[in-house]
């Protein structure tokens, strides 16, 4: 019903599922290819109880409906009970379809976040620069998202962020200052971990070529000490009891005018309620935490092809 209405008003697609109608049609063949493979694997691994064709007919009858379902779920992030009202099939099936289709969508767009397409053939920094010139410049920042308070006292203490005054997880992003595309995203970690520590723990730190220039906020002070190949451009802090000079203030404004571009992908991601609302999934499973944010980051890149 929702999809049929949107076909009459295609300008509303992006408000319902986060991408416009033409992007939805462009993504559909990629999604269908991975969906077909996942369905074949499921049939092979599943022991049949009924003969083929038996049982209830599927509510999501084709690939279009399935892609629309998982995108709408990420965008709206309804409870399973409310999703039951939206899609007119029971809560358990909503949960099963979500669990089945989320990895399929991730695989469909995952290539958008892969830098190391030919890593085995790259054996020098010069080759890195030639193959991936976008790594020479990057913006770095991290964003937190709220999770439900864990019931275990030690676990809840581990995930409590004093900055946000709630329980959170954090991801670090590397973004191109020119195209604003996401170059890389870290795994989800506890929200209280400092941005600099998260940067130090990032395996991408070992992949930057000589002469790379990064730009971050004041949380990344002295981050360039982590690698001899990186120069970090950071706003200057105001000295204790003193003021910045007019030249230093102007320089900070210039840095901020470029660094703010890292906020553009953040803004897009937070339009998906699964990332802006309190996450209700199980945090014990790392994939459970990573799958939504990495998938939607790849969708963001899908909507912004390289220039």
Long-range contacts (C-beta under 8 A, 24 or more apart in sequence): 1-88, 2-68, 2-72, 2-86, 3-64, 3-65, 3-68, 16-72, 16-75, 16-76, 17-68, 17-71, 17-72, 17-75, 18-71, 18-74, 18-75, 18-268, 18-271, 18-272, 18-296, 18-299, 19-71, 19-299, 19-302, 19-303, 23-302, 23-303, 24-67, 24-68, 24-71, 27-67, 27-108, 27-109, 27-302, 28-63, 28-64, 28-67, 30-108, 30-109, 31-63, 31-66, 31-67, 31-104, 31-105, 31-108, 32-63, 33-108, 34-104, 34-107, 34-108, 35-63, 35-66, 35-101, 35-104, 38-100, 38-103, 38-104, 42-100, 59-87, 59-88, 59-89, 59-93, 60-97, 66-97, 66-101, 67-101, 67-105, 69-97, 69-101, 70-97, 70-98, 70-101, 70-102, 70-104, 70-105, 71-105, 73-98, 73-274, 74-272, 74-273, 74-274, 74-292, 74-295, 74-296, 75-271, 75-272, 75-273, 75-274, 76-273, 77-272, 77-273, 77-274, 77-277, 79-280, 102-291, 102-292, 102-295, 103-291, 105-295, 106-291, 106-294, 106-295, 106-298, 109-295, 109-298, 109-299, 109-301, 109-302, 110-294, 110-295, 110-298, 111-298, 112-298, 112-299, 112-301, 112-302, 113-182, 113-184, 113-185, 113-294, 113-297, 113-298, 113-301, 115-183, 115-184, 115-207, 116-207, 125-209, 125-210, 125-229, 126-209, 128-207, 128-209, 129-209, 129-211, 134-176, 134-178, 134-179, 134-181, 134-183, 135-183, 135-207, 135-208, 135-209, 135-212, 136-209, 136-211, 136-212, 136-213, 137-176, 137-177, 137-178, 137-212, 137-213, 137-214, 138-174, 138-175, 138-176, 138-177, 138-183, 138-208, 138-212, 138-213, 138-214, 138-215, 139-174, 139-175, 139-176, 139-177, 139-214, 139-215, 139-216, 139-258, 139-259, 139-261, 139-262, 140-172, 140-173, 140-174, 140-175, 140-195, 140-199, 140-214, 140-215, 140-216, 140-220, 140-223, 140-262, 141-172, 141-173, 141-175, 141-195, 141-216, 141-217, 141-259, 141-262, 141-263, 141-266, 142-170, 142-171, 142-172, 142-173, 142-186, 142-195, 142-198, 142-219, 143-170, 143-171, 143-173, 143-266, 143-269, 144-168, 144-169, 144-170, 144-191, 145-169, 145-170, 145-171, 145-275, 145-276, 145-279, 145-293, 146-277, 146-278, 146-279, 147-278, 147-279, 147-283, 148-278, 148-279, 148-280, 148-283, 150-283, 158-190, 159-190, 159-191, 159-192, 159-283, 160-191, 160-192, 161-190, 161-191, 161-192, 162-192, 163-191, 163-192, 164-191, 167-191, 168-192, 169-279, 169-283, 169-289, 170-198, 171-293, 172-198, 172-199, 172-202, 173-262, 173-265, 173-266, 173-297, 174-204, 175-261, 175-262, 175-265, 177-215, 177-258, 177-261, 178-307, 179-304, 179-306, 179-307, 180-261, 180-264, 180-265, 180-304, 181-265, 181-300, 181-301, 181-304, 181-306, 182-265, 182-297, 182-300, 182-301, 185-293, 185-294, 185-297, 187-286, 187-289, 187-290, 188-286, 188-289, 188-290, 188-293, 194-219, 195-219, 195-220, 196-220, 196-221, 196-222, 196-223, 199-223, 199-226, 200-226, 205-230, 215-255, 215-258, 215-259, 216-259, 217-259, 265-297, 265-300, 268-300, 268-303, 269-293, 269-296, 269-297, 269-300, 272-296
